[in-house]
């Protein structure tokens, strides 16, 4: 981190913000998490797209329902759309548990993306704002020969949400709003019963600028915002994990 300027990053996506050294990071994280939840809870109303089925095993992830919706933003972002995939993974018959998703998607999120995104050739942490949960990262992608390679500078937020009987419901969101800070639980409960409710987590990425990340030679600087919500639910065969 350069000491030449107190500016750490400027958020360009869900809500234009500037975060400077010493500012209230927890308030910014809570605001972005709340806006991310606004998006997640609205997705059942989005128009449906294709359904993709697992080619080999149910545990591979199918069926996956896709949806999309115009961004509703102003300027250039108004030409873009939100694109979503959602899937349900019952533990019975798949062997997949909520903890599997937490380990693979929440913890060490940037490093794990390298394992399942073929075009992602490099990820670099530029600034750790809160250990384990909030950082500024630079992802570099190698694209097909006819397309210029891209890199994306992102604010990455990963948070365990409090256990609740109805994850992402208005009552759950009210409980989240009462928390003074959000982050990774260092001693997470191993079951919903131990947690006293169904478990959930959220991963949010929004494009930012950063003084230590000028545009790279041979790369086009892109921008994207993403939200991943994973939560437990009761299904026909017992507990299942929803991922969207």
Phi and psi in degrees as GROMACS dihedral restraints (atoms count N, CA, C in turn):
[ dihedral_restraints ]
;  ai    aj    ak    al  type     phi  dphi    fc
    3     4     5     6     1   -75.7    20    10
    4     5     6     7     1   139.9    20    10
    6     7     8     9     1   -91.8    20    10
    7     8     9    10     1     3.0    20    10
    9    10    11    12     1   -69.3    20    10
   10    11    12    13     1   -25.0    20    10
   12    13    14    15     1  -141.1    20    10
   13    14    15    16     1   141.1    20    10
   15    16    17    18     1   -74.7    20    10
   16    17    18    19     1    -9.9    20    10
   18    19    20    21     1   -73.1    20    10
   19    20    21    22     1   122.9    20    10
   21    22    23    24     1   -92.3    20    10
   22    23    24    25     1   -49.2    20    10
   24    25    26    27     1  -162.7    20    10
   25    26    27    28     1   161.9    20    10
   27    28    29    30     1  -119.6    20    10
   28    29    30    31     1   126.8    20    10
   30    31    32    33     1   -82.3    20    10
   31    32    33    34     1   128.7    20    10
   33    34    35    36     1  -108.6    20    10
   34    35    36    37     1    -4.5    20    10
   36    37    38    39     1  -105.7    20    10
   37    38    39    40     1   -91.5    20    10
   39    40    41    42     1   -64.3    20    10
   40    41    42    43     1   -38.8    20    10
   42    43    44    45     1  -152.4    20    10
   43    44    45    46     1   117.2    20    10
   45    46    47    48     1   -56.7    20    10
   46    47    48    49     1   123.4    20    10
   48    49    50    51     1  -142.9    20    10
   49    50    51    52     1   159.6    20    10
   51    52    53    54     1  -124.0    20    10
   52    53    54    55     1   131.0    20    10
   54    55    56    57     1  -111.1    20    10
   55    56    57    58     1   120.6    20    10
   57    58    59    60     1  -111.1    20    10
   58    59    60    61     1   158.0    20    10
   60    61    62    63     1   -54.4    20    10
   61    62    63    64     1   130.8    20    10
   63    64    65    66     1    90.9    20    10
   64    65    66    67     1    -7.0    20    10
   66    67    68    69     1   -73.9    20    10
   67    68    69    70     1   170.0    20    10
   69    70    71    72     1   -80.9    20    10
   70    71    72    73     1    91.9    20    10
   72    73    74    75     1   -65.0    20    10
   73    74    75    76     1   -39.7    20    10
   75    76    77    78     1   -59.6    20    10
   76    77    78    79     1   -39.2    20    10
   78    79    80    81     1   -66.1    20    10
   79    80    81    82     1   -39.6    20    10
   81    82    83    84     1   -64.7    20    10
   82    83    84    85     1   -44.4    20    10
   84    85    86    87     1   -61.6    20    10
   85    86    87    88     1   -45.7    20    10
   87    88    89    90     1   -61.9    20    10
   88    89    90    91     1   -38.9    20    10
   90    91    92    93     1   -64.9    20    10
   91    92    93    94     1   -44.6    20    10
   93    94    95    96     1   -68.5    20    10
   94    95    96    97     1   -36.9    20    10
   96    97    98    99     1   -63.9    20    10
   97    98    99   100     1   -41.9    20    10
   99   100   101   102     1   -63.5    20    10
  100   101   102   103     1   -41.9    20    10
  102   103   104   105     1   -66.8    20    10
  103   104   105   106     1   -36.8    20    10
  105   106   107   108     1   -63.8    20    10
  106   107   108   109     1   -40.5    20    10
  108   109   110   111     1   -66.4    20    10
  109   110   111   112     1   -34.3    20    10
  111   112   113   114     1   -55.4    20    10
  112   113   114   115     1   -42.5    20    10
  114   115   116   117     1   -67.4    20    10
  115   116   117   118     1   -47.6    20    10
  117   118   119   120     1   -60.2    20    10
  118   119   120   121     1   -46.8    20    10
  120   121   122   123     1   -71.4    20    10
  121   122   123   124     1   -17.1    20    10
  123   124   125   126     1   -85.8    20    10
  124   125   126   127     1   -13.3    20    10
  126   127   128   129     1   -62.8    20    10
  127   128   129   130     1   -28.3    20    10
  129   130   131   132     1   -59.5    20    10
  130   131   132   133     1   -20.8    20    10
  132   133   134   135     1   -90.1    20    10
  133   134   135   136     1    -6.9    20    10
  135   136   137   138     1   -71.8    20    10
  136   137   138   139     1   146.4    20    10
  138   139   140   141     1   -59.7    20    10
  139   140   141   142     1   137.5    20    10
  141   142   143   144     1   -78.0    20    10
  142   143   144   145     1   149.4    20    10
  144   145   146   147     1  -116.6    20    10
  145   146   147   148     1  -144.4    20    10
  147   148   149   150     1   -71.6    20    10
  148   149   150   151     1   157.0    20    10
  150   151   152   153     1  -111.7    20    10
  151   152   153   154     1   129.8    20    10
  153   154   155   156     1  -110.7    20    10
  154   155   156   157     1   135.4    20    10
  156   157   158   159     1  -110.5    20    10
  157   158   159   160     1   149.7    20    10
  159   160   161   162     1   -62.7    20    10
  160   161   162   163     1   137.3    20    10
  162   163   164   165     1   -79.3    20    10
  163   164   165   166     1   -27.2    20    10
  165   166   167   168     1  -119.1    20    10
  166   167   168   169     1   -58.2    20    10
  168   169   170   171     1  -133.1    20    10
  169   170   171   172     1   154.1    20    10
  171   172   173   174     1   -58.6    20    10
  172   173   174   175     1   -35.8    20    10
  174   175   176   177     1   -65.8    20    10
  175   176   177   178     1   -14.0    20    10
  177   178   179   180     1   -72.7    20    10
  178   179   180   181     1   -14.0    20    10
  180   181   182   183     1   125.5    20    10
  181   182   183   184     1     0.8    20    10
  183   184   185   186     1   -96.5    20    10
  184   185   186   187     1   168.0    20    10
  186   187   188   189     1   -75.3    20    10
  187   188   189   190     1   151.3    20    10
  189   190   191   192     1  -117.2    20    10
  190   191   192   193     1   119.3    20    10
  192   193   194   195     1   -90.5    20    10
  193   194   195   196     1   132.8    20    10
  195   196   197   198     1  -106.5    20    10
  196   197   198   199     1   152.0    20    10
  198   199   200   201     1  -144.7    20    10
  199   200   201   202     1   161.3    20    10
  201   202   203   204     1  -151.6    20    10
  202   203   204   205     1   157.8    20    10
  204   205   206   207     1  -157.3    20    10
  205   206   207   208     1   141.3    20    10
  207   208   209   210     1   -58.8    20    10
  208   209   210   211     1   145.2    20    10
  210   211   212   213     1   -63.5    20    10
  211   212   213   214     1   -34.4    20    10
  213   214   215   216     1    76.7    20    10
  214   215   216   217     1     4.9    20    10
  216   217   218   219     1   -86.8    20    10
  217   218   219   220     1   168.1    20    10
  219   220   221   222     1   -91.7    20    10
  220   221   222   223     1   172.9    20    10
  222   223   224   225     1    64.7    20    10
  223   224   225   226     1  -149.9    20    10
  225   226   227   228     1   -61.7    20    10
  226   227   228   229     1   -32.8    20    10
  228   229   230   231     1   -64.7    20    10
  229   230   231   232     1   -20.3    20    10
  231   232   233   234     1   -65.7    20    10
  232   233   234   235     1   -19.4    20    10
  234   235   236   237     1   -83.8    20    10
  235   236   237   238     1    -8.5    20    10
  237   238   239   240     1   -94.2    20    10
  238   239   240   241     1   168.8    20    10
  240   241   242   243     1  -131.8    20    10
  241   242   243   244     1   156.7    20    10
  243   244   245   246     1   -85.2    20    10
  244   245   246   247     1   137.1    20    10
  246   247   248   249     1  -124.0    20    10
  247   248   249   250     1   133.3    20    10
  249   250   251   252     1  -129.2    20    10
  250   251   252   253     1   147.9    20    10
  252   253   254   255     1  -125.4    20    10
  253   254   255   256     1   142.0    20    10
  255   256   257   258     1  -139.2    20    10
  256   257   258   259     1   141.3    20    10
  258   259   260   261     1  -148.1    20    10
  259   260   261   262     1   156.4    20    10
  261   262   263   264     1  -121.3    20    10
  262   263   264   265     1   132.0    20    10
  264   265   266   267     1  -126.8    20    10
  265   266   267   268     1    93.0    20    10
  267   268   269   270     1   -69.0    20    10
  268   269   270   271     1   139.8    20    10
  270   271   272   273     1   -64.7    20    10
  271   272   273   274     1   -41.8    20    10
  273   274   275   276     1   -64.5    20    10
  274   275   276   277     1   122.8    20    10
  276   277   278   279     1    91.6    20    10
  277   278   279   280     1   -15.7    20    10
  279   280   281   282     1  -118.0    20    10
  280   281   282   283     1   -28.7    20    10
  282   283   284   285     1    79.1    20    10
  283   284   285   286     1    -1.7    20    10
  285   286   287   288     1   -83.4    20    10
  286   287   288   289     1   136.1    20    10
  288   289   290   291     1  -120.8    20    10
  289   290   291   292     1   166.6    20    10
  291   292   293   294     1   -56.5    20    10
  292   293   294   295     1   -39.3    20    10
  294   295   296   297     1   -63.7    20    10
  295   296   297   298     1   -31.1    20    10
  297   298   299   300     1   -61.9    20    10
  298   299   300   301     1   -43.5    20    10
  300   301   302   303     1   -68.4    20    10
  301   302   303   304     1   -39.4    20    10
  303   304   305   306     1   -62.3    20    10
  304   305   306   307     1   -42.4    20    10
  306   307   308   309     1   -67.5    20    10
  307   308   309   310     1   -36.6    20    10
  309   310   311   312     1   -88.8    20    10
  310   311   312   313     1   -27.9    20    10
  312   313   314   315     1  -112.0    20    10
  313   314   315   316     1   -31.6    20    10
  315   316   317   318     1   -91.1    20    10
  316   317   318   319     1   -55.4    20    10
  318   319   320   321     1   -75.5    20    10
  319   320   321   322     1   135.7    20    10
  321   322   323   324     1    49.5    20    10
  322   323   324   325     1    46.5    20    10
  324   325   326   327     1   -56.1    20    10
  325   326   327   328     1   -48.2    20    10
  327   328   329   330     1   -61.9    20    10
  328   329   330   331     1   -42.9    20    10
  330   331   332   333     1   -65.7    20    10
  331   332   333   334     1   -39.6    20    10
  333   334   335   336     1   -69.5    20    10
  334   335   336   337     1   -28.9    20    10
  336   337   338   339     1   -59.5    20    10
  337   338   339   340     1   -31.7    20    10
  339   340   341   342     1   -62.0    20    10
  340   341   342   343     1   -25.0    20    10
  342   343   344   345     1   -81.9    20    10
  343   344   345   346     1   -24.4    20    10
  345   346   347   348     1  -125.5    20    10
  346   347   348   349     1     6.2    20    10
  348   349   350   351     1  -117.7    20    10
  349   350   351   352     1   102.6    20    10
  351   352   353   354     1   -56.7    20    10
  352   353   354   355     1   -37.2    20    10
  354   355   356   357     1   -78.8    20    10
  355   356   357   358     1   -10.9    20    10
  357   358   359   360     1   -80.1    20    10
  358   359   360   361     1   109.4    20    10
  360   361   362   363     1  -104.2    20    10
  361   362   363   364     1    -8.1    20    10
  363   364   365   366     1  -165.4    20    10
  364   365   366   367     1   141.3    20    10
  366   367   368   369     1  -136.9    20    10
  367   368   369   370     1   135.1    20    10
  369   370   371   372     1  -134.6    20    10
  370   371   372   373     1   130.9    20    10
  372   373   374   375     1   -88.6    20    10
  373   374   375   376     1   118.3    20    10
  375   376   377   378     1   -91.3    20    10
  376   377   378   379     1   -32.5    20    10
  378   379   380   381     1  -153.4    20    10
  379   380   381   382     1   123.4    20    10
  381   382   383   384     1   -97.1    20    10
  382   383   384   385     1   111.8    20    10
  384   385   386   387     1   -91.7    20    10
  385   386   387   388     1   -32.2    20    10
  387   388   389   390     1  -149.0    20    10
  388   389   390   391     1   118.0    20    10
  390   391   392   393     1   -52.7    20    10
  391   392   393   394     1   126.2    20    10
  393   394   395   396     1    85.2    20    10
  394   395   396   397     1   -16.4    20    10
  396   397   398   399     1  -132.2    20    10
  397   398   399   400     1   -26.2    20    10
  399   400   401   402     1  -139.6    20    10
  400   401   402   403     1   120.8    20    10
  402   403   404   405     1  -154.2    20    10
  403   404   405   406     1   165.0    20    10
  405   406   407   408     1  -106.3    20    10
  406   407   408   409     1   125.1    20    10
  408   409   410   411     1  -126.1    20    10
  409   410   411   412     1   156.0    20    10
  411   412   413   414     1  -121.5    20    10
  412   413   414   415     1   117.2    20    10
  414   415   416   417     1  -105.9    20    10
  415   416   417   418     1   133.1    20    10
  417   418   419   420     1  -115.5    20    10
  418   419   420   421     1   133.0    20    10
  420   421   422   423     1  -119.8    20    10
  421   422   423   424     1   135.2    20    10
  423   424   425   426     1   -95.8    20    10
  424   425   426   427     1   116.8    20    10
  426   427   428   429     1  -106.6    20    10
  427   428   429   430     1   168.0    20    10
  429   430   431   432     1   -53.2    20    10
  430   431   432   433     1   156.9    20    10
  432   433   434   435     1   -53.9    20    10
  433   434   435   436     1   -35.2    20    10
  435   436   437   438     1   -81.4    20    10
  436   437   438   439     1    -3.8    20    10
  438   439   440   441     1  -118.3    20    10
  439   440   441   442     1   135.0    20    10
  441   442   443   444     1   -65.7    20    10
  442   443   444   445     1   142.4    20    10
  444   445   446   447     1   -63.4    20    10
  445   446   447   448     1   151.2    20    10
  447   448   449   450     1  -123.1    20    10
  448   449   450   451     1   151.6    20    10
  450   451   452   453     1  -132.0    20    10
  451   452   453   454     1   154.8    20    10
  453   454   455   456     1  -134.0    20    10
  454   455   456   457     1   125.4    20    10
  456   457   458   459     1  -100.9    20    10
  457   458   459   460     1   117.9    20    10
  459   460   461   462     1  -130.7    20    10
  460   461   462   463     1   145.1    20    10
  462   463   464   465     1   -88.0    20    10
  463   464   465   466     1   119.2    20    10
  465   466   467   468     1  -106.5    20    10
  466   467   468   469     1   123.3    20    10
  468   469   470   471     1  -121.5    20    10
  469   470   471   472     1   124.5    20    10
  471   472   473   474     1  -126.4    20    10
  472   473   474   475     1   123.3    20    10
  474   475   476   477     1  -138.9    20    10
  475   476   477   478     1   138.0    20    10
  477   478   479   480     1   -79.7    20    10
  478   479   480   481     1   130.8    20    10
  480   481   482   483     1   -93.7    20    10
  481   482   483   484     1   154.0    20    10
  483   484   485   486     1   -64.5    20    10
  484   485   486   487     1   143.9    20    10
  486   487   488   489     1   -61.6    20    10
  487   488   489   490     1   146.4    20    10
  489   490   491   492     1  -157.5    20    10
  490   491   492   493     1   153.4    20    10
  492   493   494   495     1   -66.0    20    10
  493   494   495   496     1   -26.8    20    10
  495   496   497   498     1  -136.4    20    10
  496   497   498   499     1    84.3    20    10
  498   499   500   501     1   -55.8    20    10
  499   500   501   502     1   136.7    20    10
  501   502   503   504     1    71.9    20    10
  502   503   504   505     1     4.8    20    10
  504   505   506   507     1   -73.5    20    10
  505   506   507   508     1   166.7    20    10
  507   508   509   510     1   -55.4    20    10
  508   509   510   511     1   -39.2    20    10
  510   511   512   513     1   -65.5    20    10
  511   512   513   514     1   -39.3    20    10
  513   514   515   516     1   -65.1    20    10
  514   515   516   517     1   -43.4    20    10
  516   517   518   519     1   -64.2    20    10
  517   518   519   520     1   -33.4    20    10
  519   520   521   522     1   -65.1    20    10
  520   521   522   523     1   -38.9    20    10
  522   523   524   525     1   -66.8    20    10
  523   524   525   526     1   -38.3    20    10
  525   526   527   528     1   -64.0    20    10
  526   527   528   529     1   -41.4    20    10
  528   529   530   531     1   -63.6    20    10
  529   530   531   532     1   -26.0    20    10
  531   532   533   534     1   -77.1    20    10
  532   533   534   535     1   -16.3    20    10
  534   535   536   537     1   -72.2    20    10
  535   536   537   538     1   143.4    20    10
  537   538   539   540     1   -81.6    20    10
  538   539   540   541     1   -24.7    20    10
  540   541   542   543     1  -152.6    20    10
  541   542   543   544     1   157.9    20    10
  543   544   545   546     1  -124.9    20    10
  544   545   546   547     1   146.7    20    10
  546   547   548   549     1  -177.9    20    10
  547   548   549   550     1  -161.6    20    10
  549   550   551   552     1   -87.5    20    10
  550   551   552   553     1   132.3    20    10
  552   553   554   555     1   -77.0    20    10
  553   554   555   556     1   116.3    20    10
  555   556   557   558     1   -70.6    20    10
  556   557   558   559     1   -19.6    20    10
  558   559   560   561     1  -131.5    20    10
  559   560   561   562     1    70.1    20    10
  561   562   563   564     1   -71.0    20    10
  562   563   564   565     1   145.1    20    10
  564   565   566   567     1   -64.8    20    10
  565   566   567   568     1   146.3    20    10
  567   568   569   570     1   -88.1    20    10
  568   569   570   571     1   -12.2    20    10
  570   571   572   573     1  -142.7    20    10
  571   572   573   574     1   162.6    20    10
  573   574   575   576     1   -64.0    20    10
  574   575   576   577     1   -36.7    20    10
  576   577   578   579     1   -62.5    20    10
  577   578   579   580     1   -43.1    20    10
  579   580   581   582     1   -66.7    20    10
  580   581   582   583     1   -34.5    20    10
  582   583   584   585     1   -73.4    20    10
  583   584   585   586     1   -21.3    20    10
  585   586   587   588     1    80.3    20    10
  586   587   588   589     1    20.3    20    10
  588   589   590   591     1   169.2    20    10
  589   590   591   592     1   175.8    20    10
  591   592   593   594     1   -77.0    20    10
  592   593   594   595     1   139.7    20    10
  594   595   596   597     1   -92.6    20    10
  595   596   597   598     1   157.4    20    10
  597   598   599   600     1  -159.5    20    10
  598   599   600   601     1   158.0    20    10
  600   601   602   603     1  -147.4    20    10
  601   602   603   604     1   167.5    20    10
  603   604   605   606     1  -138.8    20    10
  604   605   606   607     1   139.6    20    10
  606   607   608   609     1  -123.1    20    10
  607   608   609   610     1   123.8    20    10
  609   610   611   612     1  -124.2    20    10
  610   611   612   613     1   134.1    20    10
  612   613   614   615     1  -130.5    20    10
  613   614   615   616     1   131.0    20    10
  615   616   617   618     1  -133.2    20    10
  616   617   618   619     1   144.8    20    10
  618   619   620   621     1   -70.5    20    10
  619   620   621   622     1   142.2    20    10
  621   622   623   624     1  -138.7    20    10
  622   623   624   625     1   171.2    20    10
  624   625   626   627     1  -112.4    20    10
  625   626   627   628     1   156.7    20    10
  627   628   629   630     1  -152.9    20    10
  628   629   630   631     1   135.6    20    10
  630   631   632   633     1   -64.1    20    10
  631   632   633   634     1   -20.6    20    10
  633   634   635   636     1   -94.9    20    10
  634   635   636   637     1    12.2    20    10
  636   637   638   639     1  -134.9    20    10
  637   638   639   640     1    70.2    20    10
  639   640   641   642     1   -67.4    20    10
  640   641   642   643     1   161.6    20    10
  642   643   644   645     1   -62.1    20    10
  643   644   645   646     1   139.7    20    10
  645   646   647   648     1   -87.8    20    10
  646   647   648   649     1   147.5    20    10
  648   649   650   651     1   -64.5    20    10
  649   650   651   652     1   138.0    20    10
  651   652   653   654     1    73.0    20    10
  652   653   654   655     1    10.8    20    10
  654   655   656   657     1  -126.3    20    10
  655   656   657   658     1   143.5    20    10
  657   658   659   660     1   -97.5    20    10
  658   659   660   661     1   126.4    20    10
  660   661   662   663     1   -76.2    20    10
  661   662   663   664     1   114.2    20    10
  663   664   665   666     1   -99.3    20    10
  664   665   666   667     1   179.4    20    10
  666   667   668   669     1  -147.8    20    10
  667   668   669   670     1   134.0    20    10
  669   670   671   672     1  -151.2    20    10
  670   671   672   673     1   157.1    20    10
  672   673   674   675     1  -122.4    20    10
  673   674   675   676     1   141.6    20    10
  675   676   677   678     1  -145.0    20    10
  676   677   678   679     1   152.9    20    10
  678   679   680   681     1  -135.7    20    10
  679   680   681   682     1   131.1    20    10
  681   682   683   684     1  -122.5    20    10
  682   683   684   685     1   127.0    20    10
  684   685   686   687     1  -120.3    20    10
  685   686   687   688     1   129.0    20    10
  687   688   689   690     1  -128.3    20    10
  688   689   690   691     1   131.5    20    10
  690   691   692   693     1  -152.1    20    10
  691   692   693   694     1   154.6    20    10
  693   694   695   696     1   -83.5    20    10
  694   695   696   697     1   151.3    20    10
  696   697   698   699     1  -150.7    20    10
  697   698   699   700     1   160.0    20    10
  699   700   701   702     1   -88.4    20    10
  700   701   702   703     1   128.2    20    10
  702   703   704   705     1  -120.8    20    10
  703   704   705   706     1  -177.5    20    10
  705   706   707   708     1   -59.4    20    10
  706   707   708   709     1   -29.7    20    10
  708   709   710   711     1  -111.2    20    10
  709   710   711   712     1    12.0    20    10
  711   712   713   714     1   122.1    20    10
  712   713   714   715     1  -155.5    20    10
  714   715   716   717     1   -67.0    20    10
  715   716   717   718     1   143.1    20    10
  717   718   719   720     1  -139.4    20    10
  718   719   720   721     1   158.9    20    10
  720   721   722   723     1  -111.0    20    10
  721   722   723   724     1   127.3    20    10
  723   724   725   726     1  -100.3    20    10
  724   725   726   727     1   134.9    20    10
  726   727   728   729     1  -131.6    20    10
  727   728   729   730     1   121.4    20    10
